[in-house]
Amino acid sequence: MICPSLPGFGFSEKPAATGWGVDRIAAAWAVLMDRLGYSRYAAQARLGLGVTTALGAQDPAHCAAFTSRSP
């Protein structure tokens, strides 16, 4: 199980540069999963539902399923 933190939340420091919106975070997580060696994965979120939805839309060849649930 991989549990990345949203930049600036959880265990992540605030990004030094601006522009870390939903689409950029989703793209970074797709790269993370690739670098970790996952050719197929599923994604689930509660607070990061926008990022999870964007990840599913941006990386459909690798993100086999995604679910988002608002609090």
Biopython code that builds the backbone (N, CA, C, O; Angstrom):
import numpy as np
from Bio.PDB.StructureBuilder import StructureBuilder

atoms = [
    (1, "MET", "N", (0.835, -1.150, 0.000)),
    (1, "MET", "CA", (0.000, 0.000, 0.000)),
    (1, "MET", "C", (0.892, 1.229, 0.000)),
    (1, "MET", "O", (1.809, 1.338, 0.815)),
    (2, "ILE", "N", (0.630, 2.139, -0.899)),
    (2, "ILE", "CA", (1.360, 3.397, -1.011)),
    (2, "ILE", "C", (0.409, 4.506, -0.570)),
    (2, "ILE", "O", (-0.703, 4.604, -1.088)),
    (3, "CYS", "N", (0.827, 5.331, 0.366)),
    (3, "CYS", "CA", (-0.026, 6.405, 0.890)),
    (3, "CYS", "C", (0.697, 7.742, 0.796)),
    (3, "CYS", "O", (1.219, 8.228, 1.799)),
    (4, "PRO", "N", (0.736, 8.342, -0.383)),
    (4, "PRO", "CA", (1.410, 9.637, -0.490)),
    (4, "PRO", "C", (0.586, 10.737, 0.176)),
    (4, "PRO", "O", (-0.644, 10.712, 0.146)),
    (5, "SER", "N", (1.275, 11.690, 0.770)),
    (5, "SER", "CA", (0.617, 12.845, 1.377)),
    (5, "SER", "C", (0.457, 13.938, 0.333)),
    (5, "SER", "O", (1.293, 14.092, -0.558)),
    (6, "LEU", "N", (-0.617, 14.688, 0.454)),
    (6, "LEU", "CA", (-0.770, 15.867, -0.397)),
    (6, "LEU", "C", (0.342, 16.848, -0.039)),
    (6, "LEU", "O", (0.642, 17.021, 1.142)),
    (7, "PRO", "N", (0.961, 17.494, -1.026)),
    (7, "PRO", "CA", (2.025, 18.459, -0.722)),
    (7, "PRO", "C", (1.548, 19.533, 0.267)),
    (7, "PRO", "O", (0.546, 20.210, 0.037)),
    (8, "GLY", "N", (2.280, 19.667, 1.357)),
    (8, "GLY", "CA", (1.932, 20.642, 2.384)),
    (8, "GLY", "C", (1.038, 20.085, 3.476)),
    (8, "GLY", "O", (0.700, 20.806, 4.414)),
    (9, "PHE", "N", (0.646, 18.820, 3.381)),
    (9, "PHE", "CA", (-0.216, 18.199, 4.377)),
    (9, "PHE", "C", (0.431, 16.907, 4.864)),
    (9, "PHE", "O", (1.353, 16.390, 4.232)),
    (10, "GLY", "N", (-0.045, 16.397, 5.969)),
    (10, "GLY", "CA", (0.457, 15.126, 6.481)),
    (10, "GLY", "C", (1.951, 15.185, 6.741)),
    (10, "GLY", "O", (2.428, 16.046, 7.480)),
    (11, "PHE", "N", (2.685, 14.268, 6.132)),
    (11, "PHE", "CA", (4.123, 14.192, 6.325)),
    (11, "PHE", "C", (4.910, 14.959, 5.260)),
    (11, "PHE", "O", (6.137, 14.874, 5.223)),
    (12, "SER", "N", (4.223, 15.699, 4.401)),
    (12, "SER", "CA", (4.885, 16.434, 3.321)),
    (12, "SER", "C", (5.100, 17.891, 3.705)),
    (12, "SER", "O", (4.249, 18.526, 4.328)),
    (13, "GLU", "N", (6.250, 18.395, 3.319)),
    (13, "GLU", "CA", (6.519, 19.813, 3.534)),
    (13, "GLU", "C", (5.782, 20.633, 2.483)),
    (13, "GLU", "O", (5.381, 20.113, 1.442)),
    (14, "LYS", "N", (5.610, 21.902, 2.764)),
    (14, "LYS", "CA", (4.993, 22.804, 1.801)),
    (14, "LYS", "C", (5.931, 22.934, 0.598)),
    (14, "LYS", "O", (7.131, 23.145, 0.777)),
    (15, "PRO", "N", (5.403, 22.813, -0.620)),
    (15, "PRO", "CA", (6.265, 22.937, -1.801)),
    (15, "PRO", "C", (6.924, 24.320, -1.862)),
    (15, "PRO", "O", (6.319, 25.326, -1.494)),
    (16, "ALA", "N", (8.164, 24.348, -2.331)),
    (16, "ALA", "CA", (8.893, 25.609, -2.449)),
    (16, "ALA", "C", (8.360, 26.454, -3.597)),
    (16, "ALA", "O", (8.412, 27.683, -3.541)),
    (17, "ALA", "N", (7.846, 25.803, -4.638)),
    (17, "ALA", "CA", (7.331, 26.516, -5.809)),
    (17, "ALA", "C", (5.806, 26.489, -5.806)),
    (17, "ALA", "O", (5.190, 25.612, -5.199)),
    (18, "THR", "N", (5.214, 27.447, -6.480)),
    (18, "THR", "CA", (3.759, 27.483, -6.606)),
    (18, "THR", "C", (3.325, 26.575, -7.756)),
    (18, "THR", "O", (4.157, 26.054, -8.499)),
    (19, "GLY", "N", (2.023, 26.396, -7.888)),
    (19, "GLY", "CA", (1.500, 25.637, -9.016)),
    (19, "GLY", "C", (1.176, 24.188, -8.710)),
    (19, "GLY", "O", (0.922, 23.406, -9.626)),
    (20, "TRP", "N", (1.181, 23.817, -7.438)),
    (20, "TRP", "CA", (0.884, 22.432, -7.067)),
    (20, "TRP", "C", (-0.614, 22.258, -6.857)),
    (20, "TRP", "O", (-1.090, 22.107, -5.732)),
    (21, "GLY", "N", (-1.342, 22.284, -7.963)),
    (21, "GLY", "CA", (-2.771, 22.056, -7.932)),
    (21, "GLY", "C", (-3.095, 20.584, -8.131)),
    (21, "GLY", "O", (-2.205, 19.734, -8.177)),
    (22, "VAL", "N", (-4.375, 20.302, -8.245)),
    (22, "VAL", "CA", (-4.874, 18.937, -8.371)),
    (22, "VAL", "C", (-4.209, 18.182, -9.521)),
    (22, "VAL", "O", (-3.740, 17.060, -9.331)),
    (23, "ASP", "N", (-4.162, 18.784, -10.707)),
    (23, "ASP", "CA", (-3.606, 18.089, -11.877)),
    (23, "ASP", "C", (-2.119, 17.801, -11.735)),
    (23, "ASP", "O", (-1.655, 16.735, -12.139)),
    (24, "ARG", "N", (-1.371, 18.734, -11.170)),
    (24, "ARG", "CA", (0.070, 18.515, -11.022)),
    (24, "ARG", "C", (0.362, 17.437, -9.978)),
    (24, "ARG", "O", (1.264, 16.619, -10.158)),
    (25, "ILE", "N", (-0.398, 17.442, -8.896)),
    (25, "ILE", "CA", (-0.218, 16.404, -7.871)),
    (25, "ILE", "C", (-0.552, 15.034, -8.452)),
    (25, "ILE", "O", (0.172, 14.067, -8.218)),
    (26, "ALA", "N", (-1.648, 14.947, -9.207)),
    (26, "ALA", "CA", (-2.026, 13.675, -9.837)),
    (26, "ALA", "C", (-0.930, 13.183, -10.777)),
    (26, "ALA", "O", (-0.605, 11.996, -10.790)),
    (27, "ALA", "N", (-0.369, 14.085, -11.553)),
    (27, "ALA", "CA", (0.711, 13.705, -12.470)),
    (27, "ALA", "C", (1.932, 13.218, -11.690)),
    (27, "ALA", "O", (2.578, 12.249, -12.088)),
    (28, "ALA", "N", (2.246, 13.886, -10.587)),
    (28, "ALA", "CA", (3.384, 13.470, -9.757)),
    (28, "ALA", "C", (3.151, 12.088, -9.156)),
    (28, "ALA", "O", (4.081, 11.287, -9.067)),
    (29, "TRP", "N", (1.923, 11.805, -8.747)),
    (29, "TRP", "CA", (1.618, 10.487, -8.186)),
    (29, "TRP", "C", (1.680, 9.398, -9.240)),
    (29, "TRP", "O", (2.062, 8.268, -8.937)),
    (30, "ALA", "N", (1.308, 9.719, -10.481)),
    (30, "ALA", "CA", (1.438, 8.741, -11.572)),
    (30, "ALA", "C", (2.913, 8.403, -11.791)),
    (30, "ALA", "O", (3.269, 7.242, -11.994)),
    (31, "VAL", "N", (3.762, 9.424, -11.750)),
    (31, "VAL", "CA", (5.210, 9.208, -11.884)),
    (31, "VAL", "C", (5.725, 8.379, -10.704)),
    (31, "VAL", "O", (6.540, 7.475, -10.885)),
    (32, "LEU", "N", (5.249, 8.688, -9.502)),
    (32, "LEU", "CA", (5.649, 7.930, -8.312)),
    (32, "LEU", "C", (5.334, 6.451, -8.476)),
    (32, "LEU", "O", (6.185, 5.598, -8.224)),
    (33, "MET", "N", (4.122, 6.149, -8.893)),
    (33, "MET", "CA", (3.736, 4.741, -9.047)),
    (33, "MET", "C", (4.594, 4.045, -10.104)),
    (33, "MET", "O", (4.972, 2.886, -9.934)),
    (34, "ASP", "N", (4.898, 4.748, -11.189)),
    (34, "ASP", "CA", (5.765, 4.182, -12.228)),
    (34, "ASP", "C", (7.165, 3.921, -11.682)),
    (34, "ASP", "O", (7.734, 2.855, -11.916)),
    (35, "ARG", "N", (7.716, 4.881, -10.961)),
    (35, "ARG", "CA", (9.069, 4.720, -10.423)),
    (35, "ARG", "C", (9.154, 3.628, -9.366)),
    (35, "ARG", "O", (10.208, 3.026, -9.162)),
    (36, "LEU", "N", (8.034, 3.381, -8.699)),
    (36, "LEU", "CA", (7.993, 2.294, -7.725)),
    (36, "LEU", "C", (7.782, 0.938, -8.389)),
    (36, "LEU", "O", (7.833, -0.098, -7.726)),
    (37, "GLY", "N", (7.543, 0.945, -9.698)),
    (37, "GLY", "CA", (7.435, -0.304, -10.445)),
    (37, "GLY", "C", (6.020, -0.844, -10.613)),
    (37, "GLY", "O", (5.847, -2.001, -10.993)),
    (38, "TYR", "N", (5.018, -0.039, -10.340)),
    (38, "TYR", "CA", (3.638, -0.492, -10.483)),
    (38, "TYR", "C", (3.127, -0.190, -11.890)),
    (38, "TYR", "O", (2.969, 0.974, -12.259)),
    (39, "SER", "N", (2.868, -1.233, -12.669)),
    (39, "SER", "CA", (2.328, -1.039, -14.012)),
    (39, "SER", "C", (0.807, -0.921, -13.974)),
    (39, "SER", "O", (0.207, -0.363, -14.893)),
    (40, "ARG", "N", (0.176, -1.444, -12.915)),
    (40, "ARG", "CA", (-1.275, -1.327, -12.698)),
    (40, "ARG", "C", (-1.497, -1.053, -11.215)),
    (40, "ARG", "O", (-0.834, -1.634, -10.356)),
    (41, "TYR", "N", (-2.416, -0.181, -10.937)),
    (41, "TYR", "CA", (-2.718, 0.139, -9.551)),
    (41, "TYR", "C", (-4.140, 0.680, -9.443)),
    (41, "TYR", "O", (-4.745, 1.072, -10.441)),
    (42, "ALA", "N", (-4.651, 0.696, -8.247)),
    (42, "ALA", "CA", (-5.942, 1.310, -7.943)),
    (42, "ALA", "C", (-5.684, 2.449, -6.967)),
    (42, "ALA", "O", (-4.711, 2.420, -6.213)),
    (43, "ALA", "N", (-6.541, 3.434, -6.982)),
    (43, "ALA", "CA", (-6.372, 4.596, -6.109)),
    (43, "ALA", "C", (-7.662, 4.864, -5.344)),
    (43, "ALA", "O", (-8.759, 4.715, -5.881)),
    (44, "GLN", "N", (-7.515, 5.260, -4.090)),
    (44, "GLN", "CA", (-8.659, 5.584, -3.252)),
    (44, "GLN", "C", (-8.309, 6.806, -2.426)),
    (44, "GLN", "O", (-7.167, 6.956, -1.991)),
    (45, "ALA", "N", (-9.265, 7.666, -2.208)),
    (45, "ALA", "CA", (-9.021, 8.866, -1.409)),
    (45, "ALA", "C", (-10.262, 9.239, -0.634)),
    (45, "ALA", "O", (-11.382, 8.839, -0.954)),
    (46, "ARG", "N", (-10.019, 10.015, 0.388)),
    (46, "ARG", "CA", (-11.121, 10.618, 1.119)),
    (46, "ARG", "C", (-10.973, 12.127, 1.062)),
    (46, "ARG", "O", (-11.868, 12.816, 0.571)),
    (47, "LEU", "N", (-9.869, 12.649, 1.551)),
    (47, "LEU", "CA", (-9.667, 14.092, 1.504)),
    (47, "LEU", "C", (-9.109, 14.554, 0.163)),
    (47, "LEU", "O", (-9.364, 15.684, -0.255)),
    (48, "GLY", "N", (-8.359, 13.705, -0.509)),
    (48, "GLY", "CA", (-7.765, 14.057, -1.789)),
    (48, "GLY", "C", (-8.591, 13.585, -2.962)),
    (48, "GLY", "O", (-8.040, 13.126, -3.963)),
    (49, "LEU", "N", (-9.904, 13.689, -2.858)),
    (49, "LEU", "CA", (-10.757, 13.117, -3.896)),
    (49, "LEU", "C", (-10.557, 13.771, -5.253)),
    (49, "LEU", "O", (-10.687, 13.094, -6.274)),
    (50, "GLY", "N", (-10.251, 15.044, -5.304)),
    (50, "GLY", "CA", (-9.992, 15.704, -6.591)),
    (50, "GLY", "C", (-8.744, 15.157, -7.250)),
    (50, "GLY", "O", (-8.716, 14.952, -8.464)),
    (51, "VAL", "N", (-7.712, 14.921, -6.457)),
    (51, "VAL", "CA", (-6.461, 14.377, -6.984)),
    (51, "VAL", "C", (-6.676, 12.949, -7.481)),
    (51, "VAL", "O", (-6.183, 12.584, -8.548)),
    (52, "THR", "N", (-7.402, 12.149, -6.722)),
    (52, "THR", "CA", (-7.652, 10.764, -7.123)),
    (52, "THR", "C", (-8.454, 10.697, -8.414)),
    (52, "THR", "O", (-8.167, 9.873, -9.283)),
    (53, "THR", "N", (-9.443, 11.547, -8.544)),
    (53, "THR", "CA", (-10.239, 11.598, -9.769)),
    (53, "THR", "C", (-9.375, 12.019, -10.951)),
    (53, "THR", "O", (-9.476, 11.440, -12.033)),
    (54, "ALA", "N", (-8.523, 13.028, -10.750)),
    (54, "ALA", "CA", (-7.615, 13.478, -11.811)),
    (54, "ALA", "C", (-6.617, 12.389, -12.169)),
    (54, "ALA", "O", (-6.296, 12.211, -13.344)),
    (55, "LEU", "N", (-6.122, 11.658, -11.180)),
    (55, "LEU", "CA", (-5.184, 10.564, -11.435)),
    (55, "LEU", "C", (-5.825, 9.501, -12.314)),
    (55, "LEU", "O", (-5.206, 9.027, -13.267)),
    (56, "GLY", "N", (-7.048, 9.127, -12.004)),
    (56, "GLY", "CA", (-7.761, 8.150, -12.826)),
    (56, "GLY", "C", (-7.976, 8.628, -14.243)),
    (56, "GLY", "O", (-7.905, 7.836, -15.183)),
    (57, "ALA", "N", (-8.238, 9.915, -14.414)),
    (57, "ALA", "CA", (-8.458, 10.480, -15.752)),
    (57, "ALA", "C", (-7.151, 10.625, -16.526)),
    (57, "ALA", "O", (-7.120, 10.412, -17.738)),
    (58, "GLN", "N", (-6.075, 10.987, -15.834)),
    (58, "GLN", "CA", (-4.789, 11.227, -16.493)),
    (58, "GLN", "C", (-4.026, 9.952, -16.828)),
    (58, "GLN", "O", (-3.264, 9.928, -17.794)),
    (59, "ASP", "N", (-4.216, 8.908, -16.057)),
    (59, "ASP", "CA", (-3.391, 7.699, -16.204)),
    (59, "ASP", "C", (-4.249, 6.430, -16.343)),
    (59, "ASP", "O", (-4.036, 5.459, -15.616)),
    (60, "PRO", "N", (-5.214, 6.435, -17.274)),
    (60, "PRO", "CA", (-6.111, 5.273, -17.379)),
    (60, "PRO", "C", (-5.414, 3.990, -17.816)),
    (60, "PRO", "O", (-5.926, 2.899, -17.563)),
    (61, "ALA", "N", (-4.263, 4.096, -18.462)),
    (61, "ALA", "CA", (-3.544, 2.895, -18.887)),
    (61, "ALA", "C", (-2.960, 2.135, -17.695)),
    (61, "ALA", "O", (-2.701, 0.936, -17.789)),
    (62, "HIS", "N", (-2.753, 2.830, -16.575)),
    (62, "HIS", "CA", (-2.134, 2.201, -15.408)),
    (62, "HIS", "C", (-3.045, 2.185, -14.188)),
    (62, "HIS", "O", (-2.970, 1.264, -13.375)),
    (63, "CYS", "N", (-3.893, 3.178, -14.051)),
    (63, "CYS", "CA", (-4.822, 3.242, -12.931)),
    (63, "CYS", "C", (-6.064, 2.423, -13.287)),
    (63, "CYS", "O", (-6.951, 2.896, -13.996)),
    (64, "ALA", "N", (-6.111, 1.192, -12.785)),
    (64, "ALA", "CA", (-7.172, 0.257, -13.145)),
    (64, "ALA", "C", (-8.520, 0.657, -12.556)),
    (64, "ALA", "O", (-9.566, 0.370, -13.139)),
    (65, "ALA", "N", (-8.498, 1.312, -11.416)),
    (65, "ALA", "CA", (-9.744, 1.723, -10.764)),
    (65, "ALA", "C", (-9.431, 2.842, -9.778)),
    (65, "ALA", "O", (-8.328, 2.929, -9.239)),
    (66, "PHE", "N", (-10.419, 3.686, -9.557)),
    (66, "PHE", "CA", (-10.271, 4.712, -8.531)),
    (66, "PHE", "C", (-11.617, 4.982, -7.901)),
    (66, "PHE", "O", (-12.664, 4.842, -8.533)),
    (67, "THR", "N", (-11.567, 5.367, -6.662)),
    (67, "THR", "CA", (-12.784, 5.727, -5.938)),
    (67, "THR", "C", (-12.478, 6.927, -5.067)),
    (67, "THR", "O", (-11.391, 7.039, -4.500)),
    (68, "SER", "N", (-13.413, 7.792, -4.969)),
    (68, "SER", "CA", (-13.270, 8.971, -4.127)),
    (68, "SER", "C", (-14.501, 9.068, -3.254)),
    (68, "SER", "O", (-15.627, 8.880, -3.715)),
    (69, "ARG", "N", (-14.277, 9.357, -2.018)),
    (69, "ARG", "CA", (-15.374, 9.459, -1.071)),
    (69, "ARG", "C", (-15.179, 10.728, -0.260)),
    (69, "ARG", "O", (-14.156, 10.885, 0.407)),
    (70, "SER", "N", (-16.133, 11.624, -0.307)),
    (70, "SER", "CA", (-16.012, 12.852, 0.463)),
    (70, "SER", "C", (-16.321, 12.578, 1.933)),
    (70, "SER", "O", (-17.069, 11.654, 2.252)),
    (71, "PRO", "N", (-15.742, 13.385, 2.830)),
    (71, "PRO", "CA", (-15.958, 13.161, 4.268)),
    (71, "PRO", "C", (-17.410, 13.300, 4.669)),
    (71, "PRO", "O", (-17.745, 13.140, 5.843)),
]
sb = StructureBuilder()
sb.init_structure("model")
sb.init_model(0)
sb.init_chain("A")
sb.init_seg("    ")
for serial, (resi, resn, name, xyz) in enumerate(atoms, 1):
    if name == "N":
        sb.init_residue(resn, " ", resi, " ")
    sb.init_atom(name, np.array(xyz, "f"), 0.0, 1.0, " ", f" {name:<3s}", serial, name[0])
structure = sb.get_structure()
